[in-house]
Amino acid sequence: MAGDTTEVEAMVRAVLGDVLGLGAERTAALTAETALFGSLPELDSMAVAGLLTELEDRLGIIIEDDEVDGELLESFGNLVAFAEAKVGR
């Protein structure tokens, strides 16, 4: 894909912004190194389920329970890489 931002990355960014209610500025500031779970107060255990469900809906993927671990939500980059791999399957 052309450009610095993939469609999947843009979608993950949008889902995080929508589900967590992050403002446009905070959403735009997410980088691959941005820590997520444990660092964003909005991303608690209840929000994780909504986030993953919304990713499934918008990307047309299925996320299995055994694929969800601490590393997945450790950083924005990890979440994007996971979503890109799922879309690519």
N, C-alpha and C positions, 0 to 999 in steps of 0.2 A: 504494500500500500504506500502511496505517496504521502509525503509530509511527516512531521514529527509525531503527530497524534493519530493513532489508529481509530477506526470507528468503534471498536470494542472498548478502547481506553476512554473515548468520549462518552460512551454509554455507561461504563462503570462510574465515571465521574458524575454523570447526571443522576444515576440511581443513588449514589451516596448523598448528593445534594438534596434530592427529593425525599428520600426515606428519612434522613437524619435532620432535615430542615436546616442544612448548612446554607449560609448566604452565598451569593454568587462569588464574592471575593474569596471566601474560604475554600469553596469548591475549586475555583480556578487555581488556587495556590497549592493544590495537592501535587506532590512529586512522587516519583517511584520510592523515595526514601521516607515519605511521610508515614509515621507510625499510625496505626488505626486502633485496633482493639486495645483498651487499656490506656490509650492516649487521647482519644476523642471521647469526651464525656457523653456525647449523644449516642455513641455506639456501645450500648450495653447488651446483655444477653438477650433481652426481648427484641431489640432492634436488629440483631443478627438474623433472626428468622425472617423478618420483613425484608431485609436487604437481600438475602439469598433468594427469596421467593420472587422479588421484583427483578432480580438479575435473570432468573429462569424465564420469566414472562417476556422480558424485553429482548433477551438474546436467543430465545427459543432453545434453551439447553435444559438438561436435567442435572441437578447437583445431588449426588448420593450422600447420605448421612456420613458414610465412612470417608468421604473426601474432605469433610469439614474438620479442620484442626486449627490449633493456635497459629501455625505458620501461615495458613491461608489468609488470615486477617491481621497478620503482623504488620504489613505495610501495604500502601496503595499499589506499589509495584508487584507484590506477590499476588494481590487480588486480580490485577489486570492480566498478569501472566497466566493465572489459572483460567480466567474467563476466555482468554485468547486460545488456550489449549482446548478448552471445551467446545468452542465455536468451530475450531479447526478439525474436530473429529468427525 
